[in-house]
Amino acid sequence: MAKPRSDLATIAGVAQWFAVVLTVISLYLARDVFIPLALGLLLSFLLSPIVDRLHRLGIPNVAAVVMTATFAFLLLAGGFTLLGRELTSLVADLPQHKGELITKARSVAGMTSGVGGSLDELADEMTEAMESVAEKEITNQPKPTFFERITDQVFPAADTDKDRSPNDGTSLRGPLYVQVVKDDLPLASWASSAGTILGPFATAGLVSVFALFMLIHREDLRDRIIAVVSHGDYVTTTEALDEAAGRISRYLMAQTIVNTSYGAVLTIGLMSIGAAMTQAGGFPNAILWGVLATCLRFIPYLGPISAAAFPLTIALSVFPGYGVALAVFGLIITMELLSNNVLEPWLYGASTGISAVAVILAAVFWGWLWGPVGLLLSTPLTVCLVVLGRYVPRFKILSTLFAETIEVRTAMRFYQRLLANDEHRAWEFLRETADQSDFAQTCDEVLIPTLKRVRTDHDAEYLTDADANRLLAMIGGQSAKLREHLLKDVEPQITESAAEVIQDDQEGNQEINQDGADMLPLIVGCSSHHFSEMLVLNLLRTGGTGVINEDENYRLQSVDDETLPEEIGQQVLSEPPAMVVIVVLPPGGFAQSRYLCKRLRSMGYAGPIVVSCLGKFKHFDQLFVKFRKVGATSMTTSFSQTQAKIHSIMKQQRIAREHVPLRI
């Protein structure tokens, strides 16, 4: 017996969460392997553009990798050598600045001496009182009797005075129990020190091996990953790998340029401040703080703060007063503003594609999982997760949560504002969309999908009748405001006769202005089965009165959705229109629209009939054949197609009238 669909979905959800937990546990327990592998992958992404450039110049792949790795090694060795020399100089100079540091500490302590001093005095008095009480309790113990003294002499205690004297418990400073811990053996101590020192070097060597291996065999690794992961879908897998590699490479290159420039400017700025504002004519270890800032800024959020804290601390502890510290603070603030608002947006662009909140969450998660190395790897790893969610439907939640732009359709944003009863924001959103595109595109992307969504939610009983009617009324009001907005924008450019064509009454129907409006072609609009289709007809009416070209203007007379087909046929025959437009807004309405077409033809109407079925249909050809059999002239599937078809038919009719010979 098959399990219900809900049970299977629950089992699948639990299995996915179990897989996530198991993956996190594996990443934590095997971090000694995954960290060098991730660092090697990151280094290969950083160096691969240089290797590709050398390879395109005609240099063999292995030689290009060796040249790039040698250059990177020399650069890193030079940077660490310079860093070590500057650190040695800093440690040697720190004792010289002890006096200024003590002075600053005393001044800061004096600022809080009011409350803090009182609390310290109170704590000292309480401690002295407790010690005096304890000593009194010990001294006030009863003296031993004569019999007890004789017994102690006959049967002396096992402990000697030498052993009891420091730990006899007669005072708070003489504990009763002391355990002596022996020092480690020299060999064990040496092995522990060697492991602490050689551990980072072993990790660095493993990272270098991984990076060189990935650079040399990058094409082979790419082919193997695609063959294993794709499951036959080579297009999606290739696009995902290309996007992830491209984004990470661009991000790392841009970050390297930004951080290196930041470190160089910081070094020059500190040297300039030292030369202009100090008696010694220099800022201590300015090169060290520039190199350290370059390295630390690779860590998101915490790195820039740490990079700024070091020179500020030196400025406060070395130089008298606060002038140099304020100058350094102003320099750092100016550089951060220029870097964050000018340089980084220009170089980064859309290189990462992850949001600011995702960067913070990723830094917290990977930092908790892998420590400081996790902070360094947080952004590239999150980029890989976002790309995975973009191309793999099962992991789409990752792209939704962490991507920079949310993939929400325009119609859904408009619909959400209507659901919240926020007509003001809904109108602002609709107006901005209409200003960025034309009227037909706005209808296809916003208004008509919103109407269909209201219909779908109402049929699924997510919306009550009252809610659905309220939303449809709000959409009608937004459409009317959009019509007024469009007519106001084009009014100076259209003629007076076209501007005074139509005046809408409260029900959305048209009252024809007799001052020239009768000269425009008449179109009869019919709904197939639902009131929402009347709103689509109102949009078609707006499209016919808001155009600049007078030859494309028309007046549309909509028929009430409760009118019977026989009555519609009589109305059409009484005043033959240029064409009849039947709007079908799925779901439903196909049978009703076919019957209406058939009825109009049987009653003698010979003009064009356009059926506007708004939606995407897998069997379009079969549906079109069914409409053709009952007399429909053409079938459209979008608002823009319907409007274009109306203009095309009117143009053909106008050309035909112009070429008809006059009868004498």
Protein Blocks (a to p, Z undefined) as FASTA:
>chain_A
ZZdfklmmmmmmmmmmmmmmmmmmmmmmmmmmmmmmmmmmmmmmmmmmmmmmmmmnopaf
klmmmmmmmmmmmmmmmmmmmmmmmmmmmmmmmmmmmmmmmmmmmmmmmmmmmmmmmmmm
mmmmmmmmmmmmmmmmmmmpccddfklmmmmmmmccfbdfklmmmmnopamklcfbdcdd
ddddfklmmmmmmmmmmmmmmmmmmmmmmmmmmmmmmmmmmmmmmmmmnnopamlmmmmm
mmmmmmmmmmmmmmmmmmmmmmmmmmmmmmmmmmmmcmnopaehklmmmmmmmmmmmpgh
jlmmmmmmmmmmmmmmmpgcjklmmmmmmmmmmmmmmmmmmmmmmmnmmmnopafklmmm
mmmmmmmmnommlmmmmmmmmmmmmmmmmmmmklmmmmmmmmmbdcddfklmmmmmmmno
paklmmmmmmmmmmmmcfklmmmmmmmmmmmmmmmmmmnopacfklmmmmmmmmmmmmmm
mmmmmmmmmmmmmcfklmmmbccdfkopacddfehpmmpccdddddfkbmklmmmmmmmm
mmmmmcfblklgccdddddfkbcfklmmmmmmmmccfbdcdddddeehjlmmmmmmmmmm
mnopabdcddddedddfklmlmmmmmmmnopabdcfbfklmmmmmmmmmmmmmmmmmmpc
cdZZ
